[in-house]
Amino acid sequence: MRCAGLRLSSVLPTPSDKIADQRPFFQQSDHYWILTSLPTGSGGELRMRAYLLHPLLQHLESPGSFASILFIDFSSAINTIQRHHMIEKLHRLNLSPYLIHWIYNFLSNRPLAVRVGSVTSSTMITNTGAPQGCVLSPFLYTLYTNDCISPSSVTTYFKYSDDTAILALLTDNNSIISYHSSVTHFIRWCSINSLELNVDKTKDLLIYTHSNIPDLAPIIIHDKQWNVSITSNTLDSH
């Protein structure tokens, strides 16, 4: 292991990156549609923006409509992947037992050390997280969060790498209630799956027209309350 900017990174041989190719996962899974039909990081950043903007702009064309986007930030998301959760999720996707066993070994008993200049720390063994700096880790994180799906038709969870945005297409008080319920659902899912939210860096963007200024109640995460951090209309920000 080596330290780059005080972040643990992985020096892996080329074959392990080849194993990270997504096709074996898709070919082995009976739930191929789950990994392709939802907005996740497998489609590229530009495609992810299009996934989010297209329904947003369509929705804002309707009179009286407005929207909110909650940009979620995690604290070292990939570093907090729990091995037992990861393996359970891979089994639910019906992947090959041999592939699951390989991933289990990949995440197990990893020696970690930090080197700053000529000084190297003592080595510790960890079974938490996935190695930084290899192709496989971000894809494993995509699979790890694959079952995090919005419970409401009002909201959609958009995921790219270790970033998440919750898009809420709102029209009335009932849709606002559904939005807040979806946020509560998301927070509960994160707690169950051992992902820690960085509340200070989580931001809410409210989008509306001049003629329809909504009264949106503040969102509460881990007992911390804040109002909408940025307000905007459909044409320009203010």
C-alpha beads as a LAMMPS data file, in Angstrom:
LAMMPS data file: protein, C-alpha beads

238 atoms
237 bonds

1 atom types
1 bond types

-500.0 500.0 xlo xhi
-500.0 500.0 ylo yhi
-500.0 500.0 zlo zhi

Masses

1 110.0

Atoms # bond

1 1 1 0.000 0.000 0.000
2 1 1 1.115 3.578 -0.566
3 1 1 -0.086 6.972 0.593
4 1 1 -0.985 9.672 -1.938
5 1 1 -2.189 12.893 -0.390
6 1 1 -2.679 11.008 2.884
7 1 1 -5.336 8.802 1.247
8 1 1 -4.881 5.053 1.319
9 1 1 -4.561 3.685 -2.195
10 1 1 -4.091 0.267 -3.725
11 1 1 -1.316 -1.017 -5.932
12 1 1 -3.004 -3.909 -7.712
13 1 1 -1.741 -6.053 -10.580
14 1 1 -3.294 -5.579 -13.998
15 1 1 -5.258 -8.888 -13.909
16 1 1 -7.359 -7.677 -10.972
17 1 1 -8.409 -4.616 -12.957
18 1 1 -9.368 -6.901 -15.842
19 1 1 -11.627 -8.829 -13.488
20 1 1 -13.337 -5.527 -12.725
21 1 1 -14.732 -5.425 -16.271
22 1 1 -18.493 -5.128 -15.845
23 1 1 -19.466 -7.762 -18.409
24 1 1 -18.810 -10.796 -16.150
25 1 1 -21.138 -9.262 -13.550
26 1 1 -23.884 -8.627 -16.087
27 1 1 -23.514 -12.054 -17.698
28 1 1 -23.663 -13.843 -14.350
29 1 1 -26.595 -11.891 -12.926
30 1 1 -30.241 -12.849 -13.394
31 1 1 -31.067 -9.215 -12.587
32 1 1 -29.290 -7.540 -15.482
33 1 1 -32.092 -4.992 -15.838
34 1 1 -31.513 -3.744 -12.298
35 1 1 -27.983 -2.685 -13.152
36 1 1 -28.865 -0.991 -16.430
37 1 1 -32.285 0.643 -16.140
38 1 1 -31.608 2.734 -13.051
39 1 1 -29.486 5.917 -13.020
40 1 1 -26.170 4.722 -11.589
41 1 1 -22.530 5.443 -12.281
42 1 1 -22.230 2.736 -14.937
43 1 1 -23.497 5.130 -17.623
44 1 1 -20.927 7.909 -17.342
45 1 1 -21.150 11.363 -15.789
46 1 1 -22.618 13.173 -18.821
47 1 1 -25.326 10.557 -19.214
48 1 1 -26.118 10.890 -15.520
49 1 1 -26.674 14.635 -15.935
50 1 1 -29.018 13.951 -18.841
51 1 1 -30.911 11.371 -16.758
52 1 1 -31.506 14.026 -14.101
53 1 1 -32.159 17.083 -16.277
54 1 1 -34.584 15.491 -18.732
55 1 1 -37.398 14.641 -16.256
56 1 1 -36.693 17.847 -14.341
57 1 1 -37.200 20.123 -17.347
58 1 1 -40.246 18.173 -18.489
59 1 1 -41.814 18.534 -15.047
60 1 1 -41.176 22.283 -14.823
61 1 1 -43.159 22.839 -18.024
62 1 1 -46.364 22.073 -16.087
63 1 1 -48.091 25.047 -14.380
64 1 1 -47.623 25.183 -10.615
65 1 1 -44.750 22.712 -10.598
66 1 1 -41.445 23.036 -8.793
67 1 1 -38.604 20.724 -7.852
68 1 1 -35.932 20.057 -5.277
69 1 1 -32.580 18.319 -5.651
70 1 1 -30.840 17.102 -2.509
71 1 1 -27.123 16.578 -3.166
72 1 1 -25.883 13.939 -0.726
73 1 1 -22.278 13.787 0.438
74 1 1 -20.838 10.747 2.207
75 1 1 -17.869 10.491 4.533
76 1 1 -15.383 8.149 2.794
77 1 1 -18.129 6.088 1.176
78 1 1 -15.975 3.423 -0.499
79 1 1 -13.848 3.114 2.640
80 1 1 -16.915 2.161 4.708
81 1 1 -18.250 -0.706 2.572
82 1 1 -19.084 -3.572 4.920
83 1 1 -17.932 -6.937 3.616
84 1 1 -20.887 -8.939 4.959
85 1 1 -23.398 -6.517 3.397
86 1 1 -21.509 -6.635 0.098
87 1 1 -21.549 -10.422 -0.058
88 1 1 -25.256 -10.588 0.829
89 1 1 -26.069 -8.166 -1.990
90 1 1 -24.010 -10.151 -4.506
91 1 1 -25.856 -13.329 -3.526
92 1 1 -29.193 -11.564 -4.066
93 1 1 -28.005 -10.650 -7.573
94 1 1 -27.379 -14.368 -8.207
95 1 1 -23.774 -13.911 -9.240
96 1 1 -21.497 -16.893 -9.669
97 1 1 -20.412 -18.350 -6.292
98 1 1 -16.825 -18.402 -7.573
99 1 1 -16.960 -14.702 -8.399
100 1 1 -18.500 -13.903 -5.020
101 1 1 -15.782 -15.919 -3.284
102 1 1 -13.098 -14.011 -5.205
103 1 1 -14.625 -10.670 -4.169
104 1 1 -14.851 -11.877 -0.567
105 1 1 -11.116 -12.594 -0.596
106 1 1 -10.467 -9.290 -2.348
107 1 1 -12.123 -7.429 0.558
108 1 1 -10.671 -9.588 3.349
109 1 1 -7.583 -9.243 5.535
110 1 1 -6.093 -6.317 3.640
111 1 1 -2.860 -4.904 5.141
112 1 1 -2.884 -1.109 5.411
113 1 1 -0.032 1.274 6.130
114 1 1 0.633 4.981 5.606
115 1 1 3.927 6.368 4.358
116 1 1 4.828 10.053 4.573
117 1 1 8.254 10.745 3.130
118 1 1 10.631 8.252 4.663
119 1 1 8.335 7.444 7.604
120 1 1 6.024 4.422 7.389
121 1 1 3.374 3.573 9.948
122 1 1 2.835 0.145 11.418
123 1 1 0.607 -2.202 9.408
124 1 1 -2.980 -2.956 10.351
125 1 1 -5.362 -5.548 8.904
126 1 1 -8.855 -4.486 7.845
127 1 1 -11.977 -6.111 6.421
128 1 1 -13.820 -2.807 5.982
129 1 1 -13.982 -0.793 2.778
130 1 1 -12.532 -1.457 -0.667
131 1 1 -9.019 -0.560 -1.882
132 1 1 -8.564 2.939 -3.279
133 1 1 -7.066 3.361 -6.717
134 1 1 -8.385 0.278 -8.523
135 1 1 -11.155 -0.103 -11.090
136 1 1 -13.108 -2.694 -9.136
137 1 1 -13.814 -0.643 -5.992
138 1 1 -16.123 2.007 -7.544
139 1 1 -18.047 -0.712 -9.357
140 1 1 -18.444 -2.685 -6.131
141 1 1 -19.801 0.475 -4.542
142 1 1 -22.331 0.767 -7.381
143 1 1 -23.472 -2.788 -6.618
144 1 1 -23.450 -2.001 -2.895
145 1 1 -25.939 0.852 -3.393
146 1 1 -27.921 -0.883 -6.143
147 1 1 -30.799 -1.786 -3.814
148 1 1 -31.200 1.797 -2.597
149 1 1 -34.304 2.729 -4.612
150 1 1 -36.801 5.496 -3.964
151 1 1 -40.082 4.282 -2.413
152 1 1 -42.055 7.120 -4.025
153 1 1 -42.935 8.090 -7.586
154 1 1 -42.264 11.700 -6.582
155 1 1 -38.544 11.128 -6.022
156 1 1 -35.704 9.425 -7.876
157 1 1 -32.264 8.538 -6.509
158 1 1 -29.484 9.403 -8.952
159 1 1 -26.114 7.823 -8.191
160 1 1 -22.760 8.481 -9.800
161 1 1 -19.679 6.890 -8.258
162 1 1 -19.908 7.773 -4.543
163 1 1 -22.185 10.799 -5.065
164 1 1 -25.981 10.722 -4.779
165 1 1 -28.690 13.226 -5.672
166 1 1 -32.363 12.906 -4.740
167 1 1 -34.601 14.565 -7.335
168 1 1 -38.108 15.476 -6.158
169 1 1 -40.709 16.589 -8.713
170 1 1 -43.197 18.544 -6.618
171 1 1 -46.657 20.022 -7.147
172 1 1 -48.484 20.179 -3.808
173 1 1 -48.279 19.405 -0.093
174 1 1 -48.782 15.673 -0.646
175 1 1 -45.772 15.521 -2.956
176 1 1 -43.703 17.451 -0.398
177 1 1 -44.681 14.912 2.272
178 1 1 -43.608 12.099 -0.067
179 1 1 -40.302 13.881 -0.656
180 1 1 -39.557 14.106 3.055
181 1 1 -40.551 10.454 3.497
182 1 1 -38.121 9.486 0.741
183 1 1 -35.318 11.391 2.462
184 1 1 -36.145 9.560 5.702
185 1 1 -36.081 6.257 3.805
186 1 1 -32.691 7.123 2.311
187 1 1 -31.215 8.046 5.703
188 1 1 -32.503 4.799 7.209
189 1 1 -31.011 2.788 4.332
190 1 1 -27.627 4.482 4.854
191 1 1 -27.720 3.662 8.558
192 1 1 -28.538 -0.011 7.920
193 1 1 -25.746 -0.267 5.343
194 1 1 -23.147 1.581 7.457
195 1 1 -22.758 4.600 5.159
196 1 1 -22.129 7.850 7.009
197 1 1 -23.680 11.052 5.682
198 1 1 -21.600 14.218 5.678
199 1 1 -24.429 16.533 6.717
200 1 1 -22.333 19.708 6.516
201 1 1 -21.638 19.133 2.809
202 1 1 -25.151 17.967 1.893
203 1 1 -26.992 20.711 -0.013
204 1 1 -30.550 21.253 -1.198
205 1 1 -31.369 23.046 -4.457
206 1 1 -34.904 24.392 -4.906
207 1 1 -36.028 25.140 -8.463
208 1 1 -39.177 27.139 -9.228
209 1 1 -40.622 29.916 -11.377
210 1 1 -41.150 33.515 -10.315
211 1 1 -44.906 32.996 -10.345
212 1 1 -44.798 29.909 -8.130
213 1 1 -42.596 30.349 -5.051
214 1 1 -43.098 27.222 -2.904
215 1 1 -43.169 27.028 0.868
216 1 1 -40.948 24.006 1.435
217 1 1 -40.348 22.854 5.001
218 1 1 -36.706 22.364 6.005
219 1 1 -35.152 18.916 5.753
220 1 1 -33.844 17.304 8.933
221 1 1 -30.922 14.866 8.828
222 1 1 -29.485 13.467 12.061
223 1 1 -31.328 16.140 14.090
224 1 1 -29.708 18.905 12.046
225 1 1 -32.149 21.240 10.314
226 1 1 -31.469 23.687 7.542
227 1 1 -33.539 25.540 5.012
228 1 1 -32.969 25.330 1.271
229 1 1 -29.367 26.333 0.690
230 1 1 -29.763 27.599 -2.885
231 1 1 -32.820 28.965 -4.653
232 1 1 -33.179 29.212 -8.377
233 1 1 -35.759 29.694 -11.099
234 1 1 -35.996 27.906 -14.407
235 1 1 -34.004 30.539 -16.286
236 1 1 -31.462 32.154 -13.998
237 1 1 -30.274 31.974 -10.405
238 1 1 -30.786 34.563 -7.722

Bonds

1 1 1 2
2 1 2 3
3 1 3 4
4 1 4 5
5 1 5 6
6 1 6 7
7 1 7 8
8 1 8 9
9 1 9 10
10 1 10 11
11 1 11 12
12 1 12 13
13 1 13 14
14 1 14 15
15 1 15 16
16 1 16 17
17 1 17 18
18 1 18 19
19 1 19 20
20 1 20 21
21 1 21 22
22 1 22 23
23 1 23 24
24 1 24 25
25 1 25 26
26 1 26 27
27 1 27 28
28 1 28 29
29 1 29 30
30 1 30 31
31 1 31 32
32 1 32 33
33 1 33 34
34 1 34 35
35 1 35 36
36 1 36 37
37 1 37 38
38 1 38 39
39 1 39 40
40 1 40 41
41 1 41 42
42 1 42 43
43 1 43 44
44 1 44 45
45 1 45 46
46 1 46 47
47 1 47 48
48 1 48 49
49 1 49 50
50 1 50 51
51 1 51 52
52 1 52 53
53 1 53 54
54 1 54 55
55 1 55 56
56 1 56 57
57 1 57 58
58 1 58 59
59 1 59 60
60 1 60 61
61 1 61 62
62 1 62 63
63 1 63 64
64 1 64 65
65 1 65 66
66 1 66 67
67 1 67 68
68 1 68 69
69 1 69 70
70 1 70 71
71 1 71 72
72 1 72 73
73 1 73 74
74 1 74 75
75 1 75 76
76 1 76 77
77 1 77 78
78 1 78 79
79 1 79 80
80 1 80 81
81 1 81 82
82 1 82 83
83 1 83 84
84 1 84 85
85 1 85 86
86 1 86 87
87 1 87 88
88 1 88 89
89 1 89 90
90 1 90 91
91 1 91 92
92 1 92 93
93 1 93 94
94 1 94 95
95 1 95 96
96 1 96 97
97 1 97 98
98 1 98 99
99 1 99 100
100 1 100 101
101 1 101 102
102 1 102 103
103 1 103 104
104 1 104 105
105 1 105 106
106 1 106 107
107 1 107 108
108 1 108 109
109 1 109 110
110 1 110 111
111 1 111 112
112 1 112 113
113 1 113 114
114 1 114 115
115 1 115 116
116 1 116 117
117 1 117 118
118 1 118 119
119 1 119 120
120 1 120 121
121 1 121 122
122 1 122 123
123 1 123 124
124 1 124 125
125 1 125 126
126 1 126 127
127 1 127 128
128 1 128 129
129 1 129 130
130 1 130 131
131 1 131 132
132 1 132 133
133 1 133 134
134 1 134 135
135 1 135 136
136 1 136 137
137 1 137 138
138 1 138 139
139 1 139 140
140 1 140 141
141 1 141 142
142 1 142 143
143 1 143 144
144 1 144 145
145 1 145 146
146 1 146 147
147 1 147 148
148 1 148 149
149 1 149 150
150 1 150 151
151 1 151 152
152 1 152 153
153 1 153 154
154 1 154 155
155 1 155 156
156 1 156 157
157 1 157 158
158 1 158 159
159 1 159 160
160 1 160 161
161 1 161 162
162 1 162 163
163 1 163 164
164 1 164 165
165 1 165 166
166 1 166 167
167 1 167 168
168 1 168 169
169 1 169 170
170 1 170 171
171 1 171 172
172 1 172 173
173 1 173 174
174 1 174 175
175 1 175 176
176 1 176 177
177 1 177 178
178 1 178 179
179 1 179 180
180 1 180 181
181 1 181 182
182 1 182 183
183 1 183 184
184 1 184 185
185 1 185 186
186 1 186 187
187 1 187 188
188 1 188 189
189 1 189 190
190 1 190 191
191 1 191 192
192 1 192 193
193 1 193 194
194 1 194 195
195 1 195 196
196 1 196 197
197 1 197 198
198 1 198 199
199 1 199 200
200 1 200 201
201 1 201 202
202 1 202 203
203 1 203 204
204 1 204 205
205 1 205 206
206 1 206 207
207 1 207 208
208 1 208 209
209 1 209 210
210 1 210 211
211 1 211 212
212 1 212 213
213 1 213 214
214 1 214 215
215 1 215 216
216 1 216 217
217 1 217 218
218 1 218 219
219 1 219 220
220 1 220 221
221 1 221 222
222 1 222 223
223 1 223 224
224 1 224 225
225 1 225 226
226 1 226 227
227 1 227 228
228 1 228 229
229 1 229 230
230 1 230 231
231 1 231 232
232 1 232 233
233 1 233 234
234 1 234 235
235 1 235 236
236 1 236 237
237 1 237 238
